[in-house]
Amino acid sequence: MENIRNLSITQLKDKLKEYGYPSYRTKQILKWIWQKGVNSFNDMTDLKKEDRNKLSRHFSLKNLIIENIKTDKTGTRKFVFHTDNNPDIPQGFIETVYIPQGKRHTVCLSTQLGCPLNCTFCRTGYYGFKRNLTLFEILSQLLEVKRHVEKVSNIVFMGMGEPFLNWTNVKHAIEIINSDFGFKIGARKITVSTAGHIPGIKKLFEFPLQVKLAVSLNAANEKTRSFLMPINRHFHLKNLMETLKEYYNVKKKRITFEYVLIKDINDSIEHARELVKLIKHIPCKLNLIPYNPFPEKPFKKPDFKRIETFKAFLYKALKSAVSVRRSRGSSLLGACGQLIYKKQKEV
Ligand code: SAH
């Protein structure tokens, strides 16, 4: 039976119409499934009994099951979920991170089970790719996290996977996150992060919701970028930067660049100079992320002084917002690039 949480707003509207419901029911039902998060059609108390029964004849109403939740001393929490227990599709674990920081309460959502991009420095890619997450698996991460935390103000698609390789489901998820009948989170508080998937970025040109775009740059020349991020062998840095200029011209929205600083790979002043040259003509914000080590790879994080020198150079040259994102959640193996779909050892 079809899980009602797997339907986009439009699909739900069409299905309900097909089953003879008046159109205002869509909003009511959306509220029940995503805002109030009920676990049974019977709890939809403003629907007539016969309507509730009819819904349960046509649909199931599944939730993701939590495997465990861990919290570190900063309040950052890593949630591990079982995937949908549908025997027809591969199973695994979905990891989601909640990061409270001052007024901002961010949830970092996963979009794929693993990731096919195989970036050399990323643990998600190291374990390979199983499949795209369904709409329900993407949104239920948020629904379940919300039940356990004080509040959620921001969403970042920066968990496991490349959002643009699962764009249909990610797009439908954004529509529900933003909807007044869904999670009611403003589009400007939703960030889609990409490794540089050019056709995906182009899809954002026509997307009506003004979500933010983040691009994981990680290197400012073709050679290093192709070494770190194999996607660069298809979608070259040069073309990526042209697409981003076009993006700015169409959307007039500042782009966020992420740059993971890895010792002796991309952290010298020479690299900083190259980076300035590459991005200085694009209105942007730059987040430097010190590399989070993991046991399977030999890469290292640069020492504090080197990170500060790199940052100071960029700050002086760009005069735009440059920040060092001290990744939260590393003690939980929940920081950037540490999420995997396999069961992790106790940490
Ligand atoms: N595929 C998308 C979404 C994942 S975001 C993207 O690449 O943007 C995950 C972020 O974590 C990316 O910015 C990536 O560059 C960063 N990352 C991956 N491995 C990391 C590691 N070991 N340490 C720090 N950051 C890492």
Residues whose N, C-alpha, C, O or C-beta is under 5 A from the ligand:
A	BS01	SAH	F121 C122 R123 F157 M158 G159 G161 E162 S193 T194 A195 S216 E258 V260 I289 P290 Y291 N292 C336 G337
